[in-house]
Amino acid sequence: MRIDSTLPGSGGPSPHVHKFTQVYFETEGETTLTYGLLTYRLPKYSIAIIPPGVVHTNSNKTNAVERHAVLLLNEPADRAEPFDVEVEFKRTAGEPK
């Protein structure tokens, strides 16, 4: 478990996936969670459970610092493998920007 925080108006990591479950528990402020192709507001005391293989990231779109506890469930024992596997979203032809 660790505590992460994001400064006002800044983003977290690039969109990525894990081979394990990740849990966010918002302890202060609010984060915006991108979960697959959907976006959710996570206000204080919210919990988000991100299963293995779901593309996700978070950002702080508010004027205050946010903090959240992070739990990695069934954290991989093999530290040689990367924890975060980055992904890139691409638009299809004719899709609006």
Buried (B, 14 or more C-beta within 10 A) or exposed (E): EEEBBBEEEEBBEEBBBBBBBBBBBBBBBBBBBBBEEEEEEBEBEBEBEBEEEBBBBBBBBBEEEBBBBEBBEEEEEEEEEEEBEEEEEEEEEEEEE
